[in-house]
Amino acid sequence: MTAILAVIYILIFIIFALIGYAVLQIKLFGMKVKDFWSFIEANQMLDKLYKFAKQYENMSPQEQIIYLSEADKIFRAFDNVPNELWEEEYDKYKEVLSKYKDIKMLRWANNNTVKTKN
């Protein structure tokens, strides 16, 4: 029984040591843990938006708003971490950014045509 307890304590210590080491590495890289966590979540959302941008050429206005909102979150999260962390995701980021710019221009053009008609 005491051997099992000793093994459990050692495993718990190892887990906390690994977490501490990861936090230390993040801080040594000049980042906040919150920013790093946001980056991880944004990276997952980047994959979803990348697929969405590839599949849908014409989005409804509601889909455009959702896309723009989620893309803004991703851009903020990626801005808070060093570029070296997301070099592999650059092509996806660039594609999402391109679609983001297209939607912004389309919405701007639509707003201007509505204003000129009034």
C-alpha positions as CSV (number, residue, x, y, z in Angstrom):
1,M,0.0,0.0,0.0
2,T,2.8,2.5,0.8
3,A,4.6,1.6,-2.4
4,I,1.5,2.5,-4.4
5,L,1.2,5.8,-2.5
6,A,4.8,6.5,-3.1
7,V,4.4,5.9,-6.8
8,I,1.3,8.2,-6.9
9,Y,3.2,11.0,-5.1
10,I,6.2,10.7,-7.5
11,L,3.9,10.8,-10.5
12,I,2.1,13.9,-9.1
13,F,5.5,15.5,-8.4
14,I,6.6,14.7,-12.0
15,I,3.4,16.2,-13.4
16,F,3.8,19.4,-11.4
17,A,7.5,19.6,-12.4
18,L,6.6,19.3,-16.1
19,I,3.9,22.0,-15.8
20,G,6.4,24.3,-14.0
21,Y,9.0,23.6,-16.6
22,A,6.5,24.4,-19.4
23,V,5.5,27.7,-17.7
24,L,9.2,28.6,-17.2
25,Q,9.9,28.0,-20.9
26,I,7.0,30.1,-21.9
27,K,8.1,33.0,-19.7
28,L,11.7,32.7,-20.9
29,F,10.4,33.0,-24.4
30,G,9.0,36.4,-23.3
31,M,5.4,35.5,-23.3
32,K,2.5,35.3,-20.8
33,V,0.9,32.0,-20.2
34,K,-2.5,33.5,-21.0
35,D,-1.2,34.7,-24.4
36,F,0.2,31.2,-25.1
37,W,-3.1,29.5,-24.2
38,S,-5.0,32.0,-26.4
39,F,-2.6,31.1,-29.2
40,I,-3.3,27.4,-28.8
41,E,-7.0,28.0,-28.9
42,A,-6.6,30.4,-31.9
43,N,-4.5,27.9,-33.7
44,Q,-7.4,25.4,-33.5
45,M,-9.8,28.1,-34.7
46,L,-7.4,28.9,-37.6
47,D,-7.8,25.4,-38.9
48,K,-11.6,25.7,-38.9
49,L,-11.6,29.2,-40.5
50,Y,-9.1,28.0,-43.1
51,K,-11.4,25.1,-44.1
52,F,-14.4,27.5,-44.0
53,A,-12.6,30.0,-46.3
54,K,-11.8,27.3,-48.8
55,Q,-15.3,25.9,-48.9
56,Y,-17.5,29.0,-49.1
57,E,-17.1,31.6,-51.7
58,N,-20.3,33.5,-51.0
59,M,-21.2,33.8,-47.3
60,S,-24.4,35.2,-46.0
61,P,-24.1,38.5,-44.1
62,Q,-24.4,36.6,-40.8
63,E,-21.7,34.2,-41.7
64,Q,-19.5,37.1,-42.7
65,I,-19.9,38.7,-39.3
66,I,-19.1,35.5,-37.5
67,Y,-16.1,34.9,-39.8
68,L,-14.8,38.5,-39.2
69,S,-15.3,38.2,-35.4
70,E,-13.4,34.9,-35.2
71,A,-10.7,36.0,-37.5
72,D,-10.2,39.2,-35.3
73,K,-9.7,36.9,-32.3
74,I,-7.2,34.8,-34.2
75,F,-5.2,37.8,-35.4
76,R,-5.0,39.2,-31.8
77,A,-3.8,35.9,-30.4
78,F,-1.2,35.5,-33.1
79,D,0.1,39.0,-32.6
80,N,0.8,38.2,-28.9
81,V,3.2,35.4,-29.6
82,P,6.6,35.3,-31.5
83,N,6.4,34.6,-35.2
84,E,8.6,31.5,-34.8
85,L,5.8,29.7,-33.0
86,W,3.5,29.8,-36.0
87,E,5.7,29.7,-39.0
88,E,4.2,26.4,-40.0
89,E,0.7,27.9,-40.0
90,Y,1.6,30.9,-42.1
91,D,-0.1,29.7,-45.2
92,K,-3.4,29.1,-43.4
93,Y,-3.0,32.5,-41.6
94,K,-2.4,34.2,-45.0
95,E,-5.5,32.5,-46.5
96,V,-7.7,33.5,-43.6
97,L,-6.4,37.0,-43.8
98,S,-7.0,37.2,-47.5
99,K,-10.6,36.1,-47.1
100,Y,-11.0,38.5,-44.2
101,K,-9.8,41.4,-46.4
102,D,-12.2,40.3,-49.2
103,I,-15.2,40.2,-46.8
104,K,-14.2,43.6,-45.4
105,M,-14.0,45.2,-48.8
106,L,-17.3,43.6,-49.9
107,R,-19.1,44.9,-46.8
108,W,-17.5,48.3,-47.2
109,A,-18.6,48.4,-50.9
110,N,-22.1,47.3,-50.0
111,N,-22.4,49.9,-47.2
112,N,-21.2,52.7,-49.6
113,T,-23.7,51.7,-52.3
114,V,-26.5,51.7,-49.7
115,K,-25.4,55.2,-48.5
116,T,-25.3,56.6,-52.0
117,K,-28.7,55.4,-52.8
118,N,-30.2,57.2,-49.8
